[in-house]
């Protein structure tokens, strides 16, 4: 979820871009080295949910397609400009960024996982399918973002992952919300509805309030300023 949060970025003007690029020459990491503990946790979560049989074939196909398409456009549309990897354009030390990331992780991942576990213990597997779809896609997004931030991929690819997954998950959360409001009775009813509504608000804001109007145009400006200089 590294690119789904925050609003503070380095200034992507021409001079700053090339200064940053020149300082970023370093030995590329191997694929295992770029993953953090949260990426491994997300990978295990996605595998367990897929093995449970509660993830739809549509979501499994979407995860496979985005992985393949990410490699395709990285080769033919947005090749990396620096062999050692392009520097991030988000200020990773910004406190507001970290706070928003924590909020997104709690609302989007930890609380839904707790809701799913409670449903499994209560034998309500049908009632948690909406939450399962959301958590599966968010876990896949986390793994894909860990991969996208390796030296193999350019800045536009780092934008593609959160935008594509965020767009897909909005429809998933809407279906989750509909399923929750179709239920009758039960002590978990308010919890499920509250979680679904909170996630819908969070991810709609993230997509329409940050990723599309702010992060995407600045990322492309950053990328193409370096592309012109390379030519």
Secondary structure, 3 states (H helix, E strand, C coil): CCCCCCCCECCCCHHHHHHHHHHCCCCCCCHHHHCCHHHHHHHHHHHHHHHCCCCCHHHHHHHHHHHHHHHHHHHHCCCCCCCCCCCCCECCCCHHHHHHHHHHHHHHHHHHHHHHHHHHHCCCCHHHHHHHHHHHHHHHHHHHHHHHCCCCCCHHHHHHHHHHHHHHHHHHHHHHHHHHHCCCCCCCHHHHHHHHHHHHHHHHHHHHHHHHHHHHHHHHHHHHHHHHHHC
